[in-house]
Each structure stands twice: as C-alpha cells, then as structure tokens.
Amino acid sequence: MPRPGFYNDNEHRAYPFVFNSKQASFLPDSLVVDLNVIMGLDSEFDARLHTVWLHAVSKNGNNLLIELRSNAPGANEPLIFTRDLSVNDDWVTEYAASNPYIKDENSCAEEPAWAAYLTTGPLKDTNELIQNGETISPGTNFSVEPSQIQSLVRSYLRGVSVGNLSRPVALSACETEPAEERHVILNKTCLKGDIRFNEGYNALIRQRNASNEILITAGRGLGNQDTKELCEHNGELPFYAGEEKPILFEATTDQPAVYSKFFSGGPACDELITGINGAPGPHINFVAGTGINIVADPATHTITIELSATTLAGNC
C-alpha cells in the first residue's frame, strides 16, 4: 500500500500521467494521485502503438465522473470512475473493469478486456473548476505513464481450440483452380481444465518441458493401429463429424449423382476409365464372338482380346 506521503507528493505533479505543459489549463494535478491499468489477454494491446489516457471529467449533481479510454483494439469500452462530491474523503481508490472483448464467434473471452484502479486526491479544486452538467475533455494530454500499464497479452494460455485445415480436394479434368480456399474447420473450442492428447493412427506425441512444447508427428506403426475406420473410408479419415465426400459425377435425368469414394475427391483406380470406343461406363460388358477369346488378368489389371487357336470361324 503506498504511503500517505506518496499521495501528497502526487497532488503537486503530473504523475500518474506523462508530463504535458498543457495539462494545467484543463485539470488540477490533485485530481488523480495514483492509477494502474491492466490490459487483458484479449485487449490486443501493443505498447509500441497503444496507450491509455484521461478522456473526460464531468459533473452531474454531486457525482464526479472520470473516464479513461484506450486505443487498443480490444479495449474499445471506456472505464468510468465515480466520486461523490458530498463526501469529503481524500485518497479514495476505486476499481473499474470493462466487459469481455468478443472479437468473433471463436472467441473464448470471459475476463474483462481491460481494467484499472484509480485513486483521487482532494476534489475541492476540481469541484470548483467544473460546473454542474459540464464536461472537460482534455484530449490525449493526460496520457498514462507506460510504467503504470501492465499488459497480459500473450502471457498465459486460457483455453485450447482444436481444428483441421480443410481438406485439399482433387480437381477434375475440367477444373483449373479449387472451388474455394482452404480454411480452418473447428471441432472443439475453448477447452479448459485437464486436457489429454491421444495418439491416433501412425501418430507420435512428445512433450518437451524445456521449451514448453507438445510435438505431434507421424511415425509408421506408432500410435493407435486400429485400421477399421481407415478401411471404411478407403484409407482416409473424416476431419469432422458429418463430413461428406464430394460429387464425382453430377446427377442427370438418367442416373443419380455419383460420389467419390474418397473425402479428398477424385476417382478410384477402378473409375479411371469412363468409356471404351464410345460406349459409356461405368459398367461395360465384353462378349466374345466366334473365334475370339477375352482374357482378364486382375493381377495386372488388363483385359486381352485375342484370336482363338481352337475355336475357328467357318472352315478357316
């Protein structure tokens, strides 16, 4: 707790604000004798670019209102402190905090975007200076000392969100560019408390205490080797619940749409040939005529059409 002499000294100097020769024309030094600001995790405060300042002082009846503002993107809500002028108490300290800064739908913010405590000195001079209903706005002439601003930006981990970069999809012969840019698909957001990582198929997880890292890499034969789900999806796993496989052939009046066997799209090996000599697929029957043999070899994925050495045509 600051000693009383510290407050007495501050009644006669610019502290806790950076000295500015224009300050005396707006407000007395005795108004604010101590101030400390905490910029929260979501404030996006950067000491090189942002600051905090005394934006306005106004009087409404017996209430004196002191407003602080900041140009940090997340600290867009002012902090307002109230003093009862009918009570002649010096060195009154009050704490004020803003609401959380919700930047987007993925935000995990719960804490105030920023907060501060402010201590006022004798208010007699300020009360005489400001008329009822009047507001004094000194602009940014009362900038808070940088040493009085504590930033919590990137100082601790509040929650963990898990997602996957959207899957690259194979293009058809008619496409030159993907239909959409890859983006992050979130599966869980704002996980808190004890969080456990489990190794999936061919996955390796290592913890490096020295560098505060969790390293997740691939390793053949490591992790969970249950391949049932891989087999169900032709060697691929869904990135999120309900992921659908892309359409391979659009629906026509004669047949429904044909979907790829893969989440990443594209045809399978048995779908690469879609027609032979003008006959459309996907199913084509080969029927041998007189003197012809048709030999299929699944091992080499070939179909051989040849003359028969035993079945002759006519008397040839």
N, C-alpha and C positions, 0 to 999 in steps of 0.2 A: 504494500500500500504506500503511495507517495506520501512523503512527509508534508505537513501543512506549509512549511516554508517553500516547498516546490510550487504549490499552487499560488502562494503570494507572489513569488517571483514571476510566474506566468501571467499575472494580471497586468504586467507592465512590459510585455514583449510579444512578438508575433507568434511564438510557439503556441500551439502545435502546427502552425501554418508557416509556409515558406515566406520570409520577409518580402514585402512589396510596399514600396513607398506610397501606393495609392490606398492602402488599407485604412489609414487613419481618416480618410474622407468618407468612409462608409460606416464602420462599426468600431467600438472600443475594444482594445485588447483584452479587457477584463471579461468579455462575454464567454469565451471558451478558454479554459485553462488546461484542459487535457483532452486527448482524443486518440483512440486507437481503432483501426479499421482492419477487419479480416475479410479478404476476398476469397470466396468459397471455391470449391472444386470446379463448379460449372460457370464461374464468372468470366472465364476466358481472359483474365487479367494478364497483361504483359507490362512489366514495369518500364520498359523502353518506350511504350506507346500510350499508356493509360495513366490516369491519376484520379484523385478524389478532391472535391472542393466544396466549400460552403456556398451553396447556391442561393439561398434566400433566408431572410429572417422577417417574420410578420407578427403582428399583434392582433388578437381577436378577443376583445374584452380583457379578462385577466390572464389569458393564455398567450404565452410567447412560443412561437413555433420556429424551430431551427431545422433547415432542410439541407441534407447532404446529397450530392449527386456524383456519379462517376461516368466516364466514357468507355468503360469496359463493356463489351457486347452483352455479357450475361447479367451485368449489374444495371439493368435498364429501369429498375424501380427505385425511386428515391427513398432515403431514410429520413424520417421526421421525428424530432425530439420535442417534447412539450414541457414548458415550465409554467408553474402557477405564480404569477406576479404578486398575488396577495399574500404569499408565504415568503418571508424574508430569510430564506435559507441560502447560505453560500456553499459552494463546492458540492452541488448536487450531481450525482452520477446516474445516468440513465442508459439502458441498453436497448438497441433497436435492431431488428433484423427484417430482411425482405422475404418475399415468398421464393420458393424454388424457381430456378430458371429452366423451363421445359423447352428445349431447343427444337425437338422433333418427337415423333411418336416412339422413337427408340431410346429416349432419354430415361435414365434411372434416377433422376434428381429427386431427392427428398429434403435435403438440407437447404437452408437459406442460401441464395446466390451470393449475398454478402451481408455483413453485419458490422456493428460498431458500438462502442460505448463512448459517451461524451460527458464531460464534467464542465459545469458552468461556474463562473465566479460571481461576484456581486453584480446584480442585474439593475442597479439603480440608474447607471448612466445609459444603459440600453433602453430602459423603460422610458426615460425622459426623451430619448432621441426619436423613438418610433411612436407615431400617433395611432390610436385605435383604428383598425381596418387598413393600416398602411403596410406595405411590404418593401423591404430594402433588398435589392438584388445586386450584389457586387460582382457579378460575372464569375470569372475564374481568378480573381485577385487573391482569394483566400484558398490557395492550393495546400493540401495537407502534406506535411513533411514526409518524404518517401520512407524514412525510418519508422513512421507510425502506421505503415500499411504492411500487413502480413498477408502473403499470398499462399493459398493452399492448392493452387492449380498444379496438377500432376504430382501431388505429394503423397497420395495414398490410393489404394485400389478399393473401390466401393462395391463393385459387382462384376460379374463376368457374363458376356453375351456370346452365344455360340451360333455360328452360321457357316454357310458354304458359298463360295463363288459359284454363280450359276454355271451350269454345265455347257461346255462348248459343243455345239450341235453340228453334225456333218451336213455339208451343203449338197444339194442335188446338182445335177449337171447344168441346170438352168440358172442356178444362183451364183452370183459372184461375190456377194457380201452377206454377212449374217443378218438375220431379220432384226436383231436387237443387240445392243452392247451387253456384255456380261456384267452382272450386278450381284451384290451380296444378298443371299436369302437367309434370313434369321430363323433359327429353330427355337431357341430359348433366349430370353433377355433377362438381365438384372438378376442373375443367380447369385445368391449370397450364402453365408454360413460355410459349413464344411463341404467342399467340392471335390469329388473324386473323378479322376480320369481313368478310363478303362481302355486297354489296348484292343483294337479291333483286328481284322484280318491283316496279317503281314505288317503290323504296326509295332513300333518300339517307342516307349515313353521313358525319358530320363529326366531327372531333376538335378539341376546344378545350383547348389546352395550358394556358392561363391559369387555367382553372377545373378542370382535370383531369377533363374530361367527354368522353364519347363520345355524341353525339346521333344518334339514329336516327329519321328522319321519313319521311313519304310524299311522293312527288313524281311527278307524271304524266309518263310517258315516261322516267323515270330508272331506273337500275339494270339488272338483267338483264331483258330484254324477251322472253325465251323464254316463249311462252304455251301451249306444248304441254300441260304438266301442268294449267294452268288450264282448258283446253278439255276435258280428260279428266274433270274434276270439276265441270263446269258453272259455272266462274268461281270456284271455291273451292279451297283447298289444304289437305291434311291437316296438322293441328297436330303429329302424332307418327306414328311408324310403326305401321301396323295399325289406324289409326282407322277405325271403321265408321260408315256412315250410318244414321241412326235409322229405325225402322219407321214407315211411313206408315199401313198398314192391317194389323192383326193377322191371322195365318193362321186360316182357317176349314176346315171339313170339305171344302169345295168347291174352295178355292184356297189356294196358299201365301201367306205374308206378302208384302206389297208394301213395299219400302224407298223412302225418299225419294231423289231424285236429288242432294240437297244434304247436306253434312255438318251444316249448321245446321238440317236438317229442313224440314218443310212441303212442300206440293205445288208442282209447277211450273205454269206457265201452262196447259199442256195437261191438267192434272189437277184444275183447279178445279171443273169440272162433273162430278159423280159419278153423275148420273142425270137423265133427262128424262121428265116426266109419269109418274113411277113406274117407268120402265124403268131398271134399274141399269146402271152402267158397269162397267169403263172403256171398253168398245167397244160403240157403238150404231150400227146401220146405218139410214140413211134411204132408203126406197124410194118413188118417186113413183108414185102411182096415175094413173088416166085423168084427163086434163085438168089435171094438176099438174106444175109444174116445181120442181126443187130446185137452187138456185144457191149454190155455195160460193165465198167470196172470201177466200183466205188472207191477202191484204194487210190486210184489216180484221178478220180472224178472225170472220167472220159466215157464217151459213147462212140463206138466204132461201127460204121456201116460198111459191109464188105460183101463181095460176091461169095456165094456158097459153092464149096467144092463138091458137094454131094447132091444138092437139090438143083437139078438143071431145068432150064426153061425149054419146053418143047423137046425136039430131038437133038439140040445142040450139045 
